């Protein structure tokens, strides 16, 4: 029989299929059938709602797929986006990223997008009348009874929340058993992404005059206020006519006005920044750097290391290059390592480029971040500026990616998708034929090595702008200072220079890479240290909050509770931190205005901006801070930098400890003397002969690298080998150790099974981590070294399969961190 509405002989459109990466822990992508009515809307980069098993999940269209063989593809349920959230050109980047960092492709894409945009399906559990009767009659077992009591009180509850409320021992299997018995019902509901575009009500005049009686003055006034050509927000109209909301619906029915919703952007920038048309004359070295970079734009892939000393004007070179890229119709991404630096860079870029800049970082609300993302998607902002995740900005036709302070370890993500944004910037430029500029006064050893191997081009700026001299460095040997009870955090030399600096109305910066007041509190009764209940570390005393804090899990203990071992309140606050330095300075210089910049002050609303504003406007005399103050800040009135203790980072069990120490010291020293007045650095240390200290004092980057590379080459550490770290965590110490040892044994078997692995891969460990317990989770680690990149990649893929086969739903877990930075 002929189907109604279909002409005999009419050809049907061919069936279309799409490759979709779902936001789930799957190694492979899935193929779905594209319904004909949705075909015009399907584009790579859009989100789709798809069935997967018994659930509905969010997926991402990667492109067309061939018709599957051997199974019937399920259909896409819905296309969720009007515009693609990322361009098709980024699909190869996501594939490479998922493969290199051994992470599911769908979750890789999810991590790259603004948080909160994905749709989730929730399993809602509801007690039935049979369940109520069973509970009342005592027919439910203890586990079932616990669930039913919660549901009776709370009503329908999401399954994941129900399990949390039921506590230890609660399981999904119990819920499913109750469903079979008829005690509960389970139905699934879609929960939309918690972040959506913001809309606002707008009013547009359709008539010049109102037909309303003259006594309805508000209606007549509304039409007088509304612009003749254009529209006005309800919010603005209400300020002029407070009673407007009462009248607009009547006026709309009368055909006098049109009321509609329009998408608007949430403002992430705060106070407006005036345009800056200032153009500095470039130095000869800046001119060479600028000419080389702009000469490469639009001519394919190139990576350039811009090694410019502190105060050499790298930011002005960036700005000029961005300007040239925009003239050529190219988009730009600018990466900055931390929010503390974004504030300053944001001001410079907004002053120069205004609304062409979109800012992306974790300091924005989810809504603000989505708005900035959509501005880039719509082509309204060709410049994306932000922290590491900005490398995923959906710019079209990228021509230039700038990574400022490229050496900074903040570019490495340390959870879930553990990517290195600097390396990803190079790869994205390679794939999209763009130019990468890696800028730093203290480039990473790996970037320097890439220059030596011809992978990167190196451009040097060896002099500061306006021929300003480098600060004079005074080295203070702490071994020769007063010992015992009279020892001060600040030596007489540093106090003397602080007094001189304040007398000249100049500013000073003191650096100590440790926050809090005292990091080693000790009980004077039992001799025990005050340690964290959940981690194998001592607590740090925070005087401002009056409590001990754990810097790893966030555990807090009120100081009035005393020693957890014996209860004594006789505690000695040993060790030091930025709070203690600030306290000492207030005692020594009571008239000085002192600020502090560390994670504690930056976490408070407006805290970061307040400290930076105080330095910029010269209302702060001395600022004390951690490494947040060492990077990129430019305050011309800071003439003195004091390093309270230069040795703190040298004792870490990490092959990069020396590199990290040199970079911190050289960077913080570079904050002094950036204006017309000369600068001075006072560096206090217990190791004045160590090559990291001597080369940092001499600002001799090449001498440091030559010495460091000897050590790296001898021990086969990066850049002479590839590294991957396997991190094991579990609630039970013995189980975690046994699991780690079993994986280690399998890794060694794999090593001996193939000649390519035996000759090029080395397995170290497993051993307990330097910090063996964090947040009640026991930790082990294993280090893998690879001398041949291709063989090492193949080895890691097989190791990942071993881990997946041995890991259970419960018990210890293992993750692979490729190119690890955190060795603790």
N, C-alpha and C positions, 0 to 999 in steps of 0.2 A: 504494500500500500504506500502511496506517495505521501511524504511528510508535508503538512500544511505550510504554506509560505515559501516552499523551495521549488524553483522551476526545475523540471527534468532536464538534465544535461548541463545545469549551471555548475561551473567549477568552484570548488571550495578552496579558500586560502590554505596554503600548506601549514602544517602544524609547526609552531615555533617553540624552542626550548631555550632556557637560560641557565648559565652556570652561576650558582649562588653560594656564597660563603656565609654560613650561619654562625650567629654569635653563641657558639657552643664549643666544648673541647673536642673537636674533630680534626683529624689530620687532613682529611680530604674535603673537597668541595662537593656540592650536591647538584643534581640536575632536576629542574622543575619545568613543567609545561606552562606556557604563557597563554592565558585565555585571550581569545581574539579581541574582546572589548578592551583589554588592558594593553594591547600591543603598541598603540601610539604613545603610551606613557612610559614604556620600559626603556631605561637608559642606564648604562654603567654608572655606578656611584650612587644610585638611589637605593633606599631601604625598601624591603618587601616583607610582608607577613606571610609565612609559609608553614605548612604542617610538617612536624617532625615527630614520628612516633605518635603518641597520643596528645602531644602538646602542639601549641602554635608558638613560633619564635620569630625573632627578627633576623633577617638575612640581608646580604648586600649583593646587588647585581654586579657581576664581574664582566659579563659579556654573553654572546650567544653560545649555545652548546649544541652538539650533534644529537640526533634522536637516539635515546638510549636503547640498547639491545639487551634482551633477557629480563627486563622488568618494565612495568608501566609507571611512568613518572607521574607524580601527584602534581596538582595545579597550584600555582601561586594564588593565595587568597586575596591579597590586596597590595597595591603599590602605595607607599606611605608618604612619598615626597613629591612636591611640585618641581623642585630643582635637585640635581645630583648634589650630594653632600661632599663629594670629592671628584676631581676630573678623572676621565678614563686613563689619562697618562700616568696616574699614580698606581694603577693596578699592578704593573710589573714590580714597582717598589715594594708594595705590600707582600707580594709573593716572595721576593728576595728576603725581606725582613723576617717573615715567618720561618723561612728555611734556615737563615743564618742563626737566628736566636732561638730556634727550636721551640716555636710557639704556634698554636693553632691559628690558621689564617683568619677565620671569622673573628676570633678574639683579638687578633692583631689589629684588624680594622676597627673593632669596637673601642680599643684602647686609644686609637688615634683621633676619634671623634669627640666632640664636647660631651661631657658626662650627662647622663639623665635623659638622652633623646630616644633610647631604645624602648620598644614596647615589651612588656613582660606578661606572661600568662600565669595567674595565680590559681592554685588549687584551694578552694574555699571549703571548709569542713563545717557541717551544721548537725546538731543533735536532732534525732527524729523522735516522734512520740514513743516508739518502741524503745529507744535509748533512754528516755526519761523513765519509762516503766521499769526497765532493767536496773537502772540506777537506784530507784526507790525500793525495788524488791531485793536488791543485793545480788542480782544475777550476773553482774559484771565482775571480772577479776580486778586485782588491785591496780594494774597498769591501765586497764580500760576505765576503771572508776575515776582515776586521776584526770584522764582526758575528758570524760563526760561531765565531771564537775566544773571544769574550766569552761566547756561549751555551754553549759546550762546558765552560767553567770555572764559570760562574755558574748554569747550569741555566735553567729557565723564568724569563723576566724580563719585567716590564711594558714595553710598547713605549716609553713616554716615558722610562723609566730607561735602556733600551737605547740610545736616541738620545743621551742625555747621556753615557753611557760611551763611545760610539763617537767622540764629539767632533766637531770642525768638519768639515763636508762630509757628515755622515751625513743620510740622508733616508728618509722613509717609503716612497718609491717603490722604493728598493733592497730594503726588507723585503718589499714586495708582489711584487717580481720573484722573490725567493728563494722565496716561497710558491708562485708559479706553477711554478717549477723543481722543487718538492718538497724544497727544502733545509730549510725551516722549516714549522712548523705555527703557526697563530694561532687561539687560542680566547679567548672573552670571559667574564670572571667579574665578578660584582657585588661591590664593596667597600662594606660598610656604612659609614655615617657614623662617624667616629672617636669621636664623643661620644654616650654613651647615658646613660639614667637609671641611677643607682647603686642596687643592691639589697644587702640584708644578710640573713643567716640569722637567723630568729627561732624560738624554742622555746615551745610552749604545753603546759601539763600537761593530760592527759585523765583521769588517776587521781590520787587523793590519796596512795595508797601503792603501792609497788612489790611485785610478786610474786617478785622476785629473792631468792636466799638472803641471809641477814643479812651474810655475809662480803663481799658486793658493796656496801660502804658508800657508794661514790660514787653508785650508782644511787639509793639511798634519799635521799642528801643533795641530789641534783639536784631530786627532787620536793619536798623540804622548802623549797628556795630559790625554786623557780618560783612566781610569784604565782598565787593561786587563780583569780582572774578577770583575765585579761590574758596578756601574753606577755613574753619577755625575749630580748635579743640573745644570740647565741652568744658574742660577744666579752665581754659582761658576765658570762655564766655561767662562761666559762673562767677569769675572774679569781677567782671563788669556788671553782670546782672545776677545777683545771688538767687533770684527766684526762677532762673532759666529752666532748671530741670522740670519744674511744674508745668511749663508752657510748651516745651518743644514737641511733645507727642501730639498735642492738639494742633500745633502749627504744621506738623508733618501731615496729619490727616487732612488739613485744609489745603495742602499743596503749596504752602508758603516756604517750606524748607525741606531739605533732604538730610536724613540722619543715617550715618554709615560708620562702619569700623575700618580703621586703617592700621596697618602694621607699623609700629614705631620701634626705635632702638633705645635700650637702657643705656644711660651715659656712664661709662666706667672711668672717665677722666677727672671728675671732680671739678676743681676750679679751672676756669678757662685759661689757656696759655696764649699770650699775645704772639703774633707772627714775628719772626726774627729774620730780617733781610740782610744781616751782617755777613759780609764775605771777607774772611781773612786771606791775606796773601800767603799762598803756600810756600813753604821752604823748598829749596832745591830737591831735598830728599823726598818730601811729600809729593812734589810735582812728578818725580820719576815714578813713584808708587802709583799715583793717580793715572798717569799716562799708560803704564803697563796694564793696569786693571781694565780701564775703559777700552783699551785697544783689543782686549780679549773678548769683550761683550759681543754676543751674536755670532761668534765664530766657532762655536762648538764647546766641548767640555775642556775645562782647565781648572786646576787647583793651585792656589797661590798662598804661601805662608807669608804673612806680613809681620815680620819681626821688628817691632818698633819699641824702643825703650820707653819707660814710663815718662809721660809728659811730652811725647814726641808728636802728638796731634793725630793719632790714628782715627779718632772719631770724625774729624773734619774730612779726612780722606774718604771715610765711609760715606758721609753725606754727599760729597761731590760725585762719587761713583753711583750712588743711588739716583741722584738727579739725572745723570747721563743715561742710566738704564731706563728711567721713565720716559725720557725723550725718545728713546728707541722703541717704545711700546712694550717694554719688558716689565714683568713683575719682580718683586724683591722680597726675600725673607731675611730678617735680621734676628739672630739668636743672641741672647744675653743670659749668663748663667744663673742669676738669682734675681728675685723681686727687688732686693735692695739696689741693684744696678739698673733695673728696668725703669725705676722712677726717674733717674737722671737721663738715661738714653731716651726715654719717652718724651721728656720735655724738649730735648734737642730736636727730635724728629717731628714732633707735633708743631714746634715753632717754625720749622723749615717747610714741612709738607702738609700741615693741617689735616683736613678730613681724608686725605689719601692714606692715612695710617690706621691700621686696625691693630689693637693690642690684645695678646692672648697670654694669660698666665693664671696661676692658681689663686691669686688674690682677688680675681673677679668672681662674682656670683655665677652660678650655672646659667642664669638667664642672660647676664651681660656677656658671658663667653659665647653663648649661642648667637647673640646678636652680632658680635664682632665676626664670628665665623660666617654668618649669612651675608654680611657686607662684603666679605672676600669672595664668596660664591657668586654674588651678583655683579662682581667687577667694580664695586664702588670704592674699594680700598686695595690698590695694587701693592701696598707695602704691608707686610705682616711682621710685627715686632713682638717678641716675647721670650719666654724661657724655653726649655728643651722641647716641649711638646709642640711648639710653633713650627717645627720642621715638617709637621703634617698639614700645615696651612694649605687650603685648597686653591692656591693661586694658579691661574692659567698662564701659560707661556712664561715660566720663571726664567729669568736671565742671570740673576745674581743672588747668591746666598752668602751672607756674612755671618761668621761665627766669632763673636768677640770674646776675648779671654778663652781662647780655644783649649787651653791647658786645663781648665777648671773641671774638677771631678763631678760637679753638679750636673754636667751634661749626661751622666750615666744614670739611668733609671734603675732603682735597686729592688723593685718588686714587680710581679706579674711579667709584663713584657720588658725584659731587661736590656733595653737598647742604649746605644751610645749615640747621642744626637749629633755630635761632631762627625762621626763616621757615616752616619745616615745622611748628613748634609752632602758629604762628598759623593756618596752613592746616588743620591737623588740628582745631583748636578750631572753626574756621569750618564745617567739614564735619560735626562731631559736636555742634555747638551747645553749646560749652563756653566757659569763660573762660580767657584767657591773661593771665598777669601777667609782664611783662618788668621785672626789677629791676636797677638799676644806680645807682652814684654818678656815673658818667660815661656816660650813654646814647650809643648810636651816633647819628651824624648822621642816618641813615635813619629811626630810630625817632622822633627829635625831629621830623623832617619829617612823618612820618605823624600825629603829634599835631597839628601845625599845619594839616594837611589834613583833620582830623576823622576819620581812620581809626582812631586810637587815642585813648583818654582818658588824660590825664596827671594823676597825683597826685604831689604834692611833699611831701617831708619835709626841711625846710631846717635843722633843728637836731639836734644829737646828743642821745642820751638823758641824763637827769639834768642837762641844761643844761651839759654839759661843753664847754669851749672848744675851738675848732680849734687845732691846733698852730701855734706861732709859726715863721715861715719865715725863714731867713737865707740870702741869695743870695751865693755866693762866685764872683767873676769870676776864672776860671783864667788869663786873659790877664795878670793883675797879679801872679801868683804867681811863685816862683823858677823860672828856666828852666835848661836844660842838665842836667848830671849830677846836680844837687842836687834836681831836681824829685821830689816824692813823690806817690804816688797820692792820699794824704790830706793836705789842707791843714792849716795850723796851727789854723785855726778848727774844723775837724772833729775834730782830735786833742784840742783843748781840751774840747770838749763830750763826747767819748767818755770822757775822764778823769773829768769831773764825773759822768757817768752811772754809771760803774762804782763811783765813790766812794760813791754813794747806794744801791748794791745794786740798781740798776735795769737794764733790758735795752736793747740797741741793735740796730738792723737797718741793714745797709749794702746798698745796691742797685747792681748793675752788670749790665746786660743782655748779658753776654758771658761764656761759661764758658771753662775752661781757664786756663793760666798766661800765655801770650803768643800773640797771634794773628798776629804778623808776624815770624817768625824770619828773620834775614838772615845770610848768610855774610860774614865779615870779610875773606876772601881774594879771592873773585871778585865779591862784591857782589850775588850772586843771592839771591832769596828761595826759601825751601823750599816748593815747591808740590806739590800732589797729582799723582800719576801718572795719575789717571783723570779729574780735574776741573780746570777753569780757576780754581782758587782756591788761596790759600796755606794751608799746614797750620797747625794750632794746637798749640803745645807744651803737653802735659799733664804737669806735674812729678810728680804722684802716680803715674802709670803709666810715667814715664820714656820717653815716646815722642811723636812728632808724630802728630796725628790730623786726618783730614778730617771736618768736620761735615756733609758732604753725602752721601758714599758709604761712610764708615766705614773708609777706608784708613788703615793705621797704619805708621809707620816708626820703628824703634828709633833713639834719639838717638845711639847709639854709631856708627852708620853715617856720620854727618857729612853734609856737603853732597852732594846727589846729582849736582851738576854737576862739582865739582872734588875731592870727597873730604875737604876740610878739616874739621876739628872745631872750628875757631874760629868759633863761631856767637854772634850777639847776639840775645837774646830780646826783641824790641821788641813794643810793644803791651801790652795788659793783659787780664785776665780774673779771674773770681772766685777762682781758685787763688792768683793773685798778691796780691790784696787780703787773702785769708786769711793768706798767708805774711807780709805786712807787719804785720798785726795781731798775729800771734804774736810778732814781734820787738818791737813797741811795748808790748804788754801781755802779758808772759809768764805772769802769774798768772791771766789771764782764760780761761774756757772758751769756745771759739769753735766754732761749727757752720757748715756750708755746705749750702745747698739749691739745687741746680741739676739738670740732667738726669743728670749723672754720678753724683751721690750718690743721687738718687731711683731710679736704675736698679738699685742694689744692694738685695738683699733686706733689708727692714726699715729702709733708709736714710731714707726719707721720714718714716715714723712716728717713728723715733728723734729726728730733728731737731725735729719738731713737739712731741714729748713733752718734750724738753729745754726748749723755750720755755714750754710749759704748766706744767711742774713747777718752772720757774725754776732749772734746773741748767745752763742755757746762758746766758752773759753777752752774747755778740754773735753774731748770725747774719748771714752774707754770702750773697747769693743773686741769682738772675736774676729774670725776671718771675714765676716761680712763687711768690715771696713777696709779690708786690704785691696779690694778689687775695683779698679777703674774709676773710683770717685775723684772728682776734680774740684778741690777747694783751695783757691790761690792763697788764702790767708793762713793756711796750716804751714808753719815753718819748722815745727819740731815733731818728730815721731820717736816714741819710746817703745822699745820692745821689752816687756817686763821679764819674760823668760823665753829665750829663743830655742830651747831644747825640747819642748814638750812633745813635738811630733816625731822626734828622731828615734824614740825608743819603741815604736810600734813594730809588731811582728809582720812587717810588710816590706817587700822588696822596693816599693816606691817611697819609703819613708824619707830617704835623702832628697829625692826629687821634690816631694811635697814641702819639705823644710826650706829648701832653696827658693822655691817659688813663693812661698808665704813671706819670707824675709825680704826678698827682692821687691815683691809687690808692695808690701807695707812701707818699705823705705821710699818707694816712688811716690808716696802721698805727700812728701815734704818738699817745699820749695818749688811749687808749680806756678807761682806767680812772680811778681817782680822781686820779692825778697828771697834771699838765699835760704836754703833749708839745712837742717841738721838731723842726724839719726843717732840715737843712743841705744845700743844693742847690748842687753845684759845676757850673759851665757855662762854655763859651767864647762863648755867645750870650745874655748876660743881657737884651738888649733884644728878643729874638724874642717875638712875641705868644703862642706856645705856652708859653714859659717864664713870662712875666709873668702870664698868666691862670691857669696851674697854681699858681703861688705864691700868687695872690690867691684861689684856689679859686672862680674866676669862670667857671662853665661857659657861661653865656649869652653873655658877652663873647667867649669863644673861638668858639662856634658862629656868632655873627653875622659874625665875620671870616672864618671858614673857608667859610661858605656863599657869601660874595661870590666867592671864588676858584672854588668848584665851579660856581656858576651861570655865571660868565664862560666857563669852559672846557668846560661841558656834561659834567660828571662826576656820578655818583650823589650825591644823590638826584634830580638833574634829567635823568638819562638812564639807560638800562639798558646794562649792559656784558656782553660775552662775550669770552673769550679763546680763541684756537685755539693749542694748543701742538704743535709739530712736533718729533719726535725721530727720530734715525737714527744708525747706526754710521758712515756715511760723510758727511763734512762737505759735499762738493759735492752729493751726492744729496739730502741733507736740505734744503739751500738751494734746489735746483732744484724739489724737491717743494713747498716752502713758497711759492715764487714762482708755481708753476703754480696752486696753490689760490687764492692771492691774486688772480691774473689772472681766474680763474673767478668769484670773489666780486665783483669789480668789474664784470664783464660782467653778472652777475645784478642788480647795483645799477642799471645803466642800462636793463635789460630791462623793469622795471616802475616806473611812476611812484610808487607807494606806497613803494617801497624807496628810490628816488632822493631823495625829499624827507625821509625820516626815518631813514635808516641811513648811518653813516659807517664807512669801512674805513681803519684805520691799520696800515701795515706790508704785508707781513711784514718783520721785521728779526731779526738774531741776538738771543737772549735776553741780559739783563745778565750772567748766568753762562752762557756759551756752550757749556760741556760739563760734564756731571755723569755720573759712573759710566760713562765712555767713550762716552756718548751725546751727539751734537751736538744743540743746541737752538735752535729759532727760535720766534718767536711773532708773532701778529697780534691786534690789538684791534678789536672791533666795537662801535660805539656805536649805540643805538637811542633815538630821541626819542618814538616811538609804540609802545606795548607790543604791540599786536596785530600790527602790521606787522613788528615786530622778531621776534616768535615765528615768524611765517610765513617770514621770511627765514632764520632759523637752521635751520628744518627743511629748507629747500632746500639750504643750505650743507652740512648733514649728509649729504644724499644725494650731493652732489658729492664729498665726502670718501670716502664708501663706494664710489663708482664708481671713484675714482682710486687708492685704497689697494690694494696688492697683499698677497699672503700673506707676502712678504718685503719688506725695504726700509723706508723711513721711514714713520712713523705720525703721525696727527693726532687730537687729541681736543678737544672743545669743552667749555670750563669756563664755565658760566653763573654770573653774579655772582661773578667771581673775587676772591680775597683775596690770594693769592700772585702778585705781579707780576714776580717774579724768574725 
